Amino acid sequence: MDNIITIIIVAIVGIAIGFLIAKLLERNNASQLVKSAKKNAATILKEAKTEAESIKKDKILQAKEKFIELKSEHEKVILSRDKKISDVEKRIRDKESQVSNELSKAKKLNADMEAKQKDYDEKLAYLEKKQSEVDKLHRGQIEQLEVISSLSAEDAKAQLIENLREEAKTDAMAYIQSSIEEAKMTAQQEAKKIVINTIQRIGTEEAVENCVSVFNLESDDVKGRIIGREGRNIRAIEAATGVEIIVDDTPEAIILSCFDSVRREVARLSLHKLVTDGRIHPARIEEIVKKTTKQIEEEIIEVGKRTVIDLGIHGLQPELIKAVGRMKYRSSYGQNLLQHSREVAKLCGVMASELGLNAKLAKRAGLLHDIGKVPETETEVPHAILGMQWAEKYGEKPEVCNAIGAHHDEIEMTNLLSPIVQVCDAISGARPGARRQVLDSYIQRLKDLEDIAFGFNGVNKAYAIQAGRELRVMVESEKVSDEKAAQLSFEISQKIQTDMTYPGQVKITVIRETRAVNIAK
């Protein structure tokens, strides 16, 4: 116990001694640190002052350089402004000089104008005075002339105007006649050459279409089977086809009569199948007629396709192709419509090539020009207008539509294809034997030509010759002079062109004959 206490006391005393020693060492170190710190602080202060002096010198130098730079830029700006101001002042001085020059010129011009105005006023007054004197003299001369001629001024003026009018009319007719003759010498020769060349290159056979078909039989015994018991078979055929069947005394033949060529062809083919098969009764007749009608429809489409392929026409709508095929069973004045349209298409192609136009488009217009005649239903619209409406409906080009609508002058022609189609249509229809013409209408047309000629004063005789292609007019020499003969020919041609419808051209020849007869005794 005593030992532990002794150890504790010794430890406490040791700790106290160590603490005192540590305090003394710490104080000694602290004094050294303070000295060192003061020394370092003095060094740092000295370095800071040195560095501050250096920085101060650099900043002052930079400030001086910046000041010099700004001063230089400011001087440049001032110099630029001074230059602009001097330039503006120079322009102003130039403008002022120009304005002063213009003012001086204006003053000079104004003075000249005033002088000229004064001179003009003086001359105007002098002219007015002279004009009044001239008018007075003119009135005096007119009064003297009226006294001498016993005519008033108005009467003399009217006579002079009438004489001048007659002279001008005669000169105008002579000029027109010479112009027409000159045009004929150049243009008509080329036109004839192209038309004749086209006609020579296209030649087709023509056959007149009738409204009846003859169905040949092997023997007359078949007639009774076709008629049937109490005529029931023949009535069934007529009801199914819409064709009138005529059974007469003609040996080994019956006649099918109908204006519709399609129905007539259906009846003919149906009879052929019935006679070949041998079974002829109403039920069989209806069946055969339906099959034949379908067959004809397919044949119409095939004919249309074959036609457009032969002519080299592409892109035609199916409905138009069907209409082209249906032309095979239509006729116009006895001329087969499909054959006519094919011929017109070929003529148009040749003529368009000769004139340097689009031959394919011309063929297209020529083929479609009469599609307005195909519809089965009756309509009051002219076939040319109806065909044009169809072509527009199925997307044909405007040139083709106008050519279809204008080939009978129902509408105005707007392109060169239209007169070509019209001419080729007339060429095809005017071929000898191409169309059947009723004698009464032909005679009436000749009579109308002669009546038009007799409607003019001085006409003594008129003769329509060359099948209505030429009109010879005899005039009285006392009433019609040579100049008026040319005028009369022109007026008759205009009257015929306006009032009549005719194929081709009509030549009007006016003949004036003077006879001097004396008798020697």
C-alpha positions in Angstrom: 0.0 0.0 0.0 2.7 2.4 1.0 4.6 1.4 -2.1 1.7 2.2 -4.4 1.3 5.6 -2.8 5.0 6.2 -3.2 4.7 5.3 -6.9 1.8 7.5 -7.4 3.5 10.4 -5.8 6.6 9.8 -7.8 4.5 9.7 -11.0 2.7 12.9 -10.1 6.0 14.6 -9.4 7.4 13.3 -12.7 4.4 14.5 -14.6 4.6 18.0 -13.0 8.3 18.2 -13.8 7.7 17.1 -17.4 4.9 19.6 -17.8 7.2 22.4 -16.6 9.9 21.3 -19.0 7.4 21.2 -21.9 6.2 24.7 -21.1 9.7 26.0 -21.1 10.4 24.4 -24.4 7.2 25.6 -25.9 7.9 29.2 -24.9 11.3 29.0 -26.4 9.9 27.5 -29.7 7.2 30.1 -29.8 9.7 33.0 -29.5 11.7 31.4 -32.4 8.6 31.0 -34.4 7.6 34.6 -33.8 11.0 35.8 -34.9 10.9 33.6 -38.0 7.4 34.8 -38.8 8.4 38.4 -38.5 11.3 37.8 -40.7 9.2 36.0 -43.3 6.6 38.8 -43.1 9.2 41.4 -43.7 10.4 39.4 -46.7 6.9 39.0 -48.0 6.2 42.7 -47.6 9.3 43.6 -49.4 8.5 41.2 -52.3 4.9 42.5 -52.3 6.1 46.0 -52.6 8.5 45.1 -55.4 5.8 43.2 -57.3 3.3 46.0 -56.7 5.7 48.5 -58.2 6.2 46.2 -61.2 2.5 45.7 -61.7 1.9 49.4 -61.3 4.5 50.2 -64.0 2.9 47.6 -66.3 -0.6 48.9 -65.8 0.5 52.4 -66.3 2.2 51.3 -69.6 -0.9 49.4 -70.7 -3.1 52.4 -69.9 -0.8 54.7 -72.0 -0.9 52.2 -74.9 -4.7 52.0 -74.7 -5.0 55.7 -74.6 -2.8 56.1 -77.6 -4.8 53.4 -79.5 -8.1 55.0 -78.6 -6.8 58.4 -79.5 -5.7 57.0 -82.9 -9.1 55.5 -83.6 -10.8 58.7 -82.6 -8.7 60.6 -84.9 -9.5 58.2 -87.8 -13.3 58.6 -87.1 -12.9 62.4 -87.0 -11.0 62.3 -90.2 -13.6 60.1 -91.9 -16.4 62.4 -90.7 -14.5 65.4 -91.9 -14.1 63.7 -95.3 -17.8 62.8 -95.6 -18.7 66.3 -94.6 -16.4 67.7 -97.2 -17.9 65.4 -99.8 -21.4 66.4 -98.9 -20.5 70.0 -99.0 -18.9 69.5 -102.5 -22.1 67.7 -103.8 -24.2 70.5 -102.4 -22.0 73.1 -104.1 -22.4 71.1 -107.4 -26.2 70.9 -107.0 -26.4 74.5 -106.3 -24.3 75.2 -109.4 -26.5 72.9 -111.4 -29.7 74.4 -110.1 -28.5 77.9 -110.8 -27.7 76.7 -114.4 -31.1 75.1 -114.8 -32.8 78.3 -113.5 -30.9 80.4 -115.9 -31.9 78.0 -118.8 -35.5 78.0 -117.6 -35.5 81.8 -117.6 -34.1 81.8 -121.1 -36.6 79.2 -122.3 -39.4 81.1 -120.7 -38.3 84.3 -122.4 -38.1 82.4 -125.7 -41.6 80.8 -125.1 -43.1 84.2 -124.4 -41.6 85.6 -127.5 -42.9 82.6 -129.6 -46.3 82.8 -127.9 -46.5 86.5 -128.9 -45.5 85.7 -132.4 -48.0 82.8 -132.6 -50.8 85.0 -131.4 -50.0 87.5 -134.0 -49.9 84.8 -136.8 -53.1 83.3 -135.5 -54.9 86.7 -135.7 -53.5 87.1 -139.2 -54.6 83.6 -140.3 -58.1 84.1 -138.8 -58.3 87.3 -140.8 -57.2 85.5 -144.0 -59.6 82.6 -143.3 -62.5 84.9 -143.1 -61.5 86.4 -146.4 -61.1 83.0 -148.0 -64.5 81.9 -146.6 -66.0 85.0 -148.1 -64.4 84.4 -151.5 -65.4 80.7 -151.3 -69.1 81.5 -150.6 -69.0 84.0 -153.5 -67.5 81.3 -155.9 -70.1 78.8 -154.8 -72.9 81.3 -155.4 -71.5 82.0 -158.8 -71.2 78.2 -159.6 -74.8 77.7 -158.4 -76.0 80.5 -160.7 -73.9 79.1 -163.7 -74.9 75.4 -163.1 -78.4 75.9 -161.9 -77.7 73.4 -159.1 -77.4 74.0 -155.4 -74.3 73.0 -153.5 -76.0 70.1 -151.8 -77.3 68.7 -155.1 -73.9 69.0 -156.6 -72.3 67.3 -153.6 -74.8 64.4 -153.8 -74.1 63.9 -157.5 -70.3 63.9 -156.9 -70.6 61.4 -154.0 -72.8 59.1 -156.1 -70.3 59.2 -159.0 -67.4 58.6 -156.6 -69.3 55.7 -155.0 -70.0 54.0 -158.4 -66.4 54.5 -159.5 -65.0 53.2 -156.2 -67.4 50.2 -156.3 -66.2 49.4 -159.9 -62.6 49.7 -158.9 -63.1 47.5 -155.8 -64.8 44.8 -157.8 -62.0 44.9 -160.4 -59.5 44.6 -157.6 -61.4 41.8 -155.9 -61.6 39.9 -159.2 -57.9 40.3 -159.9 -57.1 39.2 -156.4 -59.3 36.2 -156.7 -57.8 35.3 -160.1 -54.3 35.7 -158.6 -55.1 33.5 -155.6 -56.6 30.9 -157.9 -53.5 30.8 -160.1 -51.3 30.0 -157.1 -53.4 28.4 -154.4 -55.9 26.4 -156.5 -53.2 24.6 -158.4 -51.5 23.4 -155.2 -54.9 22.5 -153.6 -55.9 20.5 -156.7 -52.6 18.7 -156.7 -52.9 17.6 -153.0 -56.6 16.5 -153.5 -55.9 14.6 -156.7 -52.8 13.0 -155.2 -54.8 11.9 -152.2 -57.7 10.5 -154.3 -55.3 8.6 -156.5 -53.6 7.0 -153.5 -56.9 5.9 -151.9 -59.2 3.7 -153.9 -62.1 1.7 -152.5 -65.0 -0.3 -153.9 -68.4 1.0 -153.3 -71.6 -0.9 -152.9 -75.1 0.4 -152.2 -76.7 -0.8 -148.9 -80.4 -1.7 -149.0 -83.0 -2.1 -146.4 -83.8 -5.7 -147.3 -81.8 -9.0 -147.2 -82.6 -12.1 -149.2 -82.3 -15.4 -147.3 -81.8 -18.3 -149.8 -83.4 -21.7 -149.1 -82.4 -25.1 -150.4 -86.1 -25.9 -151.3 -89.5 -24.3 -150.9 -90.5 -27.0 -148.4 -88.5 -25.1 -145.7 -90.9 -22.1 -146.1 -93.7 -24.0 -144.5 -91.5 -25.0 -141.5 -90.4 -21.4 -141.1 -94.0 -20.2 -141.1 -95.1 -22.9 -138.7 -98.6 -23.9 -137.7 -100.9 -20.9 -138.2 -97.9 -18.7 -138.6 -96.6 -19.0 -135.0 -93.0 -19.6 -136.0 -92.8 -16.6 -138.3 -94.5 -14.4 -135.7 -92.1 -15.6 -133.0 -89.1 -14.7 -135.3 -90.5 -11.3 -136.1 -91.3 -10.6 -132.4 -87.8 -11.7 -131.2 -85.8 -9.9 -133.9 -88.0 -6.9 -134.9 -87.6 -7.8 -138.6 -90.4 -8.1 -141.1 -90.2 -11.5 -142.9 -91.8 -11.6 -146.3 -92.6 -15.0 -147.7 -93.9 -14.7 -151.3 -93.8 -16.6 -154.6 -90.1 -16.1 -155.0 -88.6 -19.5 -155.5 -86.2 -20.8 -152.8 -85.9 -17.4 -151.1 -87.5 -15.2 -148.4 -87.0 -11.5 -147.8 -86.0 -9.9 -144.5 -87.0 -6.2 -144.4 -85.8 -3.8 -141.7 -84.0 -0.4 -141.6 -81.8 -1.6 -138.8 -78.9 -3.6 -140.4 -78.0 -5.2 -137.0 -81.4 -6.6 -136.4 -81.6 -7.8 -140.1 -78.3 -9.5 -139.7 -79.4 -11.1 -136.4 -82.5 -12.4 -138.2 -80.5 -13.8 -141.1 -78.0 -15.7 -139.0 -80.8 -17.0 -136.7 -82.8 -18.3 -139.7 -79.6 -19.9 -141.0 -79.0 -21.7 -137.7 -82.6 -22.8 -137.4 -82.8 -24.2 -140.9 -79.5 -26.0 -140.5 -80.5 -27.4 -137.1 -84.0 -28.4 -138.3 -85.7 -27.7 -135.0 -88.0 -24.7 -135.6 -90.4 -23.8 -132.8 -90.9 -20.6 -130.6 -88.8 -21.7 -127.7 -85.9 -22.7 -130.0 -86.3 -19.4 -131.9 -85.9 -17.3 -128.8 -82.9 -19.3 -127.7 -81.2 -19.0 -131.1 -82.0 -15.3 -131.4 -80.4 -14.5 -128.0 -77.2 -16.5 -128.9 -77.0 -14.8 -132.2 -77.5 -11.3 -130.7 -74.7 -12.0 -128.3 -72.5 -13.2 -131.2 -73.2 -10.1 -133.2 -72.3 -7.9 -130.2 -69.0 -9.7 -129.9 -68.5 -9.4 -133.7 -69.1 -5.6 -133.4 -66.4 -5.2 -130.8 -64.0 -7.4 -132.9 -64.7 -5.4 -136.0 -64.0 -2.1 -134.1 -60.7 -3.5 -132.7 -59.6 -4.7 -136.1 -60.5 -1.4 -137.7 -58.5 0.8 -135.3 -55.5 -1.7 -135.5 -55.6 -1.5 -139.3 -55.6 2.3 -139.3 -52.8 2.5 -136.6 -55.0 4.3 -134.1 -54.2 3.7 -130.4 -55.7 4.6 -127.1 -59.3 4.6 -128.2 -61.9 4.1 -125.4 -63.8 0.8 -125.5 -67.2 2.5 -126.0 -65.8 4.4 -129.1 -64.3 1.1 -130.4 -67.8 -0.5 -130.0 -69.3 2.5 -131.9 -66.8 2.0 -134.7 -67.7 -1.6 -135.0 -71.4 -0.8 -135.0 -70.8 1.4 -138.1 -70.5 -1.9 -140.1 -74.3 -2.2 -139.8 -75.2 1.4 -140.6 -75.4 3.2 -143.9 -75.6 6.8 -145.0 -77.4 7.5 -148.3 -76.8 3.9 -149.3 -73.1 4.0 -148.4 -71.8 1.7 -145.7 -70.8 3.9 -142.8 -67.8 1.9 -141.6 -66.3 1.7 -145.1 -67.0 5.4 -145.6 -65.3 6.2 -142.2 -62.3 4.1 -143.0 -61.9 5.8 -146.4 -62.2 9.2 -144.8 -59.6 8.3 -142.2 -57.1 7.2 -144.9 -57.8 10.3 -147.0 -57.3 12.5 -143.9 -54.0 10.8 -143.1 -52.6 11.3 -146.6 -53.8 14.9 -146.9 -52.4 15.8 -143.5 -49.1 14.2 -144.4 -49.0 16.3 -147.6 -49.6 19.5 -145.6 -47.1 18.6 -142.8 -49.7 18.1 -140.1 -50.2 15.2 -137.6 -51.4 12.3 -139.8 -52.3 10.1 -136.8 -54.6 12.7 -135.3 -56.1 13.3 -138.7 -56.9 9.6 -139.1 -58.5 9.6 -135.7 -60.7 12.5 -136.5 -61.6 11.0 -139.9 -62.6 7.6 -138.4 -64.8 9.2 -135.7 -66.4 12.0 -137.7 -69.7 10.0 -138.2 -70.0 8.2 -134.8 -73.0 10.4 -134.1 -75.0 8.3 -136.7 -74.5 5.1 -134.6 -77.0 5.6 -131.7 -80.2 3.5 -132.0 -82.4 6.0 -130.3 -83.8 8.9 -132.2 -82.6 12.4 -131.3 -83.0 15.9 -132.6 -79.3 16.8 -132.1 -77.3 16.8 -135.4 -75.1 13.8 -135.8 -71.9 16.0 -136.0 -72.7 17.7 -132.6 -73.7 14.3 -131.0 -70.4 12.8 -132.2 -68.5 15.7 -130.8 -70.2 15.3 -127.5 -69.3 11.6 -127.4 -65.7 12.4 -128.3 -65.5 15.0 -125.5 -67.1 12.5 -123.0 -64.5 9.9 -123.7 -61.5 12.2 -123.5 -60.6 12.9 -127.1 -58.3 15.8 -127.9 -59.9 19.2 -128.6 -58.7 19.2 -132.3 -60.5 15.9 -132.9 -63.7 17.0 -131.2 -63.8 20.2 -133.2 -63.2 18.4 -136.5 -66.1 16.0 -135.7 -68.4 18.8 -134.8 -67.5 21.1 -137.6 -67.4 18.8 -140.6 -70.9 19.9 -141.6 -70.4 23.6 -140.4 -72.6 23.2 -137.3 -69.8 24.9 -135.2 -66.8 27.1 -136.1 -63.6 25.5 -137.2 -60.7 26.2 -134.8 -57.8 24.1 -136.3 -56.5 22.8 -139.6 -57.8 19.3 -139.1 -61.4 20.4 -139.3 -61.4 21.5 -143.0 -59.3 18.4 -143.9 -62.0 16.2 -142.4 -64.8 18.2 -144.2 -63.0 17.9 -147.6 -62.2 14.2 -147.2 -65.8 13.5 -146.2 -67.0 15.3 -149.3 -64.5 13.4 -151.5 -65.6 10.0 -150.1 -69.3 10.8 -150.5 -68.9 12.4 -154.0 -67.4 9.3 -155.6 -69.5 8.0 -158.5 -71.8 5.3 -157.2 -70.8 5.9 -153.6 -74.2 7.2 -152.5 -77.7 6.9 -153.6 -79.3 10.3 -154.4 -83.1 10.7 -154.8 -84.0 12.1 -158.2 -86.5 14.6 -156.8 -84.0 16.2 -154.4 -81.4 16.4 -157.2 -83.8 18.1 -159.6 -84.9 20.5 -156.8 -81.3 21.5 -156.1 -80.8 22.3 -159.8 -84.0 24.4 -159.8 -83.0 26.2 -156.6 -79.7 27.2 -158.3 -81.4 28.6 -161.3 -84.0 30.5 -159.1 -81.2 32.2 -157.2 -79.7 33.5 -160.4 -83.1 34.8 -161.6 -83.4 36.7 -158.4 -80.9 39.3 -159.6 -81.7 42.2 -162.0 -80.6 41.9 -165.6 -80.5 38.1 -165.7 -82.1 36.8 -168.9 -81.4 33.0 -168.7 -79.8 30.6 -166.2 -78.8 27.0 -166.6 -77.5 24.6 -164.0 -75.1 22.1 -165.7 -72.5 19.6 -164.7 -74.8 17.9 -162.2 -75.3 21.1 -160.3 -71.5 21.9 -160.2 -71.7 24.8 -162.6 -74.2 27.6 -163.2 -74.3 29.5 -166.5 -76.0 32.9 -166.3 -77.0 34.9 -169.4 -77.4 38.6 -168.8 -78.9 41.5 -170.8 -76.1 43.6 -172.3 -78.2 46.8 -172.0 -78.7 46.4 -168.2 -75.4 44.8 -167.2 -72.0 46.2 -168.0 -68.8 44.2 -168.1 -67.8 45.6 -164.6 -71.3 44.7 -163.3 -71.0 41.2 -164.8 -68.0 40.4 -162.5 -69.9 41.9 -159.6 -73.0 39.8 -160.4 -71.0 36.6 -160.5 -69.5 37.4 -157.1 -72.9 38.2 -155.6 -74.5 35.1 -157.0 -71.7 32.9 -155.5 -72.2 34.5 -152.1 -76.0 34.0 -152.3 -75.6 30.3 -153.1 -73.0 29.8 -150.4 -75.3 31.4 -147.8 -78.7 29.9 -148.8 -77.9 26.4 -150.1 -76.3 23.2 -149.0 -74.4 21.3 -151.7 -71.4 19.0 -152.0 -68.2 20.3 -153.4 -68.1 23.6 -155.3 -70.4 25.5 -157.7 -68.8 27.5 -160.5 -70.8 30.6 -161.6 -70.2 31.9 -165.1 -71.8 35.1 -166.2 -72.0 35.6 -170.0 -72.7 39.0 -171.5 -73.1 39.1 -175.2 -73.6 42.2 -177.5 -75.0 41.7 -181.0 -75.1 44.3 -183.7 -77.4 43.2 -186.6 -77.9 45.2 -189.8 -79.5 44.2 -193.1 -78.1 45.1 -196.4 -80.7 45.8 -199.1 
